[in-house]
Amino acid sequence: MRRRDSPTPRALLDQAYPFLGIGGSLLVGASIAAAALTYTGEHGEPYSLLNHFISELGQVGVSRNAWLFNAGLIAAGILFILFCIGLRLSLRGIWSILGAAAGVCAGAFCSGVGVFPMNDLRMHLFVAMWFFRCGLATTLLFAIGILAQPRGGARIVKSASFFSLLAVAAYAGFLVLASVKNGRTGWTP
Protein backbone atom coordinates (compact mmCIF):
# COMPACT_ATOMS: atom_id res chain seq x y z
CA MET A 1 0.00 0.00 0.00
CA ARG A 2 1.35 3.41 -1.02
CA ARG A 3 1.78 6.08 1.62
CA ARG A 4 -0.10 9.33 1.03
CA ASP A 5 3.08 11.40 0.90
CA SER A 6 4.96 9.15 -1.53
CA PRO A 7 5.00 10.26 -5.17
CA THR A 8 2.89 8.47 -7.76
CA PRO A 9 4.56 6.53 -10.57
CA ARG A 10 3.43 9.27 -12.96
CA ALA A 11 5.06 11.97 -10.81
CA LEU A 12 8.27 9.95 -10.60
CA LEU A 13 8.36 9.49 -14.37
CA ASP A 14 7.64 13.19 -14.90
CA GLN A 15 10.68 14.02 -12.77
CA ALA A 16 12.95 11.27 -14.10
CA TYR A 17 12.28 11.24 -17.85
CA PRO A 18 14.97 13.77 -18.81
CA PHE A 19 17.55 11.66 -16.99
CA LEU A 20 16.26 8.51 -18.69
CA GLY A 21 16.80 10.12 -22.10
CA ILE A 22 20.27 11.35 -21.21
CA GLY A 23 21.15 8.03 -19.59
CA GLY A 24 19.99 6.07 -22.63
CA SER A 25 22.03 8.27 -24.94
CA LEU A 26 25.13 7.93 -22.77
CA LEU A 27 24.58 4.17 -22.57
CA VAL A 28 24.50 3.86 -26.36
CA GLY A 29 27.62 6.01 -26.66
CA ALA A 30 29.48 4.00 -24.01
CA SER A 31 28.42 0.69 -25.59
CA ILE A 32 29.63 1.83 -28.99
CA ALA A 33 32.93 3.12 -27.58
CA ALA A 34 33.62 -0.02 -25.54
CA ALA A 35 32.88 -2.34 -28.45
CA ALA A 36 34.78 -0.17 -30.98
CA LEU A 37 37.93 0.05 -28.84
CA THR A 38 38.19 -3.73 -28.62
CA TYR A 39 36.93 -4.54 -32.14
CA THR A 40 38.98 -6.65 -34.51
CA GLY A 41 37.27 -7.31 -37.82
CA GLU A 42 37.17 -10.49 -39.87
CA HIS A 43 40.44 -9.45 -41.55
CA GLY A 44 42.17 -8.34 -38.33
CA GLU A 45 41.40 -4.65 -38.89
CA PRO A 46 40.41 -2.24 -36.10
CA TYR A 47 36.97 -0.64 -36.10
CA SER A 48 36.56 2.47 -38.24
CA LEU A 49 33.41 4.49 -38.88
CA LEU A 50 34.69 4.94 -42.43
CA ASN A 51 34.91 1.21 -43.12
CA HIS A 52 32.35 -0.44 -40.83
CA PHE A 53 28.69 -0.11 -39.98
CA ILE A 54 27.99 0.55 -36.30
CA SER A 55 25.93 -2.64 -36.29
CA GLU A 56 29.11 -4.65 -36.91
CA LEU A 57 30.02 -3.93 -33.29
CA GLY A 58 27.23 -6.31 -32.29
CA GLN A 59 28.14 -9.13 -34.64
CA VAL A 60 28.59 -12.21 -32.47
CA GLY A 61 31.76 -14.15 -33.30
CA VAL A 62 33.46 -11.11 -34.85
CA SER A 63 33.20 -8.32 -32.30
CA ARG A 64 34.85 -9.24 -28.99
CA ASN A 65 32.35 -7.13 -27.01
CA ALA A 66 29.28 -7.81 -29.13
CA TRP A 67 27.41 -8.84 -25.98
CA LEU A 68 28.09 -5.43 -24.42
CA PHE A 69 27.03 -3.51 -27.52
CA ASN A 70 23.85 -5.57 -27.91
CA ALA A 71 22.95 -5.39 -24.20
CA GLY A 72 23.50 -1.62 -24.32
CA LEU A 73 21.07 -1.25 -27.21
CA ILE A 74 18.45 -3.40 -25.50
CA ALA A 75 18.66 -1.39 -22.27
CA ALA A 76 18.81 1.95 -24.14
CA GLY A 77 15.67 1.03 -26.08
CA ILE A 78 13.82 0.47 -22.81
CA LEU A 79 15.09 3.78 -21.41
CA PHE A 80 14.01 5.53 -24.63
CA ILE A 81 10.49 4.12 -24.31
CA LEU A 82 10.24 5.44 -20.74
CA PHE A 83 11.71 8.79 -21.85
CA CYS A 84 9.09 9.16 -24.59
CA ILE A 85 6.25 8.30 -22.22
CA GLY A 86 7.59 10.85 -19.72
CA LEU A 87 7.94 13.50 -22.42
CA ARG A 88 4.36 12.81 -23.47
CA LEU A 89 3.20 13.34 -19.87
CA SER A 90 5.02 16.67 -19.86
CA LEU A 91 3.59 17.89 -23.17
CA ARG A 92 -0.07 18.09 -24.04
CA GLY A 93 -1.79 17.67 -27.37
CA ILE A 94 -2.03 15.29 -30.28
CA TRP A 95 1.55 15.87 -31.45
CA SER A 96 2.97 14.54 -28.20
CA ILE A 97 0.62 11.54 -28.28
CA LEU A 98 1.81 10.71 -31.80
CA GLY A 99 5.43 11.40 -30.81
CA ALA A 100 5.15 9.04 -27.85
CA ALA A 101 3.58 6.30 -30.00
CA ALA A 102 6.39 6.61 -32.54
CA GLY A 103 8.91 6.75 -29.69
CA VAL A 104 7.65 3.53 -28.12
CA CYS A 105 8.05 1.86 -31.52
CA ALA A 106 11.54 3.38 -31.99
CA GLY A 107 12.59 2.17 -28.55
CA ALA A 108 11.29 -1.32 -29.24
CA PHE A 109 13.15 -1.41 -32.56
CA CYS A 110 16.32 -0.08 -30.88
CA SER A 111 16.15 -2.99 -28.45
CA GLY A 112 15.43 -5.24 -31.42
CA VAL A 113 18.75 -4.24 -32.99
CA GLY A 114 20.44 -5.66 -29.90
CA VAL A 115 18.27 -8.79 -29.90
CA PHE A 116 18.92 -9.43 -33.61
CA PRO A 117 22.59 -8.66 -34.34
CA MET A 118 24.01 -8.80 -37.85
CA ASN A 119 24.35 -12.59 -37.56
CA ASP A 120 20.63 -12.69 -38.47
CA LEU A 121 20.97 -10.10 -41.23
CA ARG A 122 17.40 -10.16 -42.56
CA MET A 123 15.84 -9.54 -39.14
CA HIS A 124 18.61 -7.13 -38.13
CA LEU A 125 18.06 -4.94 -41.19
CA PHE A 126 14.31 -4.98 -40.63
CA VAL A 127 14.53 -3.74 -37.02
CA ALA A 128 17.40 -1.33 -37.75
CA MET A 129 15.62 0.39 -40.65
CA TRP A 130 12.39 0.63 -38.66
CA PHE A 131 14.34 2.10 -35.74
CA PHE A 132 15.58 4.89 -38.02
CA ARG A 133 12.13 5.47 -39.54
CA CYS A 134 10.42 5.60 -36.15
CA GLY A 135 13.23 7.71 -34.69
CA LEU A 136 12.70 10.23 -37.47
CA ALA A 137 8.95 10.33 -36.78
CA THR A 138 9.50 10.59 -33.02
CA THR A 139 11.83 13.56 -33.19
CA LEU A 140 9.75 15.36 -35.80
CA LEU A 141 6.47 14.88 -33.92
CA PHE A 142 7.91 15.91 -30.57
CA ALA A 143 9.54 18.97 -32.20
CA ILE A 144 6.10 20.01 -33.45
CA GLY A 145 4.64 19.23 -30.01
CA ILE A 146 7.22 21.47 -28.35
CA LEU A 147 6.50 24.29 -30.79
CA ALA A 148 2.72 23.85 -30.38
CA GLN A 149 2.76 24.40 -26.60
CA PRO A 150 0.38 27.17 -25.53
CA ARG A 151 1.87 30.55 -24.63
CA GLY A 152 2.39 30.91 -20.94
CA GLY A 153 1.94 27.18 -20.40
CA ALA A 154 5.11 25.86 -22.01
CA ARG A 155 6.87 23.21 -19.93
CA ILE A 156 9.74 22.84 -22.40
CA VAL A 157 11.58 25.79 -23.89
CA LYS A 158 10.43 26.09 -27.49
CA SER A 159 13.97 26.63 -28.74
CA ALA A 160 14.62 22.99 -27.72
CA SER A 161 12.81 22.01 -30.90
CA PHE A 162 15.90 23.20 -32.79
CA PHE A 163 17.85 20.23 -31.40
CA SER A 164 15.01 17.92 -32.42
CA LEU A 165 15.34 19.21 -35.95
CA LEU A 166 19.06 18.36 -35.93
CA ALA A 167 18.11 14.79 -35.01
CA VAL A 168 15.45 14.78 -37.74
CA ALA A 169 18.14 15.81 -40.24
CA ALA A 170 20.46 13.03 -39.02
CA TYR A 171 17.76 10.35 -39.26
CA ALA A 172 16.61 11.59 -42.66
CA GLY A 173 20.17 11.77 -43.94
CA PHE A 174 20.83 8.19 -42.91
CA LEU A 175 17.61 6.96 -44.54
CA VAL A 176 18.41 8.81 -47.77
CA LEU A 177 21.95 7.41 -47.84
CA ALA A 178 20.61 3.91 -47.13
CA SER A 179 18.15 4.14 -50.02
CA VAL A 180 20.78 5.56 -52.40
CA LYS A 181 23.26 2.85 -51.44
CA ASN A 182 20.67 0.17 -52.10
CA GLY A 183 19.08 1.85 -55.11
CA ARG A 184 15.62 1.75 -53.49
CA THR A 185 13.86 2.69 -50.26
CA GLY A 186 15.79 0.71 -47.67
CA TRP A 187 18.24 -2.12 -47.33
CA THR A 188 17.18 -5.69 -47.73
CA PRO A 189 19.47 -8.68 -47.64
HELIX and SHEET records of a PDB file:
HELIX    1   1 PRO A    9  LEU A   37  1                                  29    
HELIX    2   2 ILE A   54  GLY A   58  5                                   5    
HELIX    3   3 ALA A   66  SER A   90  1                                  25    
HELIX    4   4 ILE A   94  VAL A  115  1                                  22    
HELIX    5   5 MET A  118  ASP A  120  5                                   3    
HELIX    6   6 LEU A  121  LEU A  147  1                                  27    
HELIX    7   7 LYS A  158  ALA A  160  5                                   3    
HELIX    8   8 SER A  161  ASN A  182  1                                  22    
END                                                                             
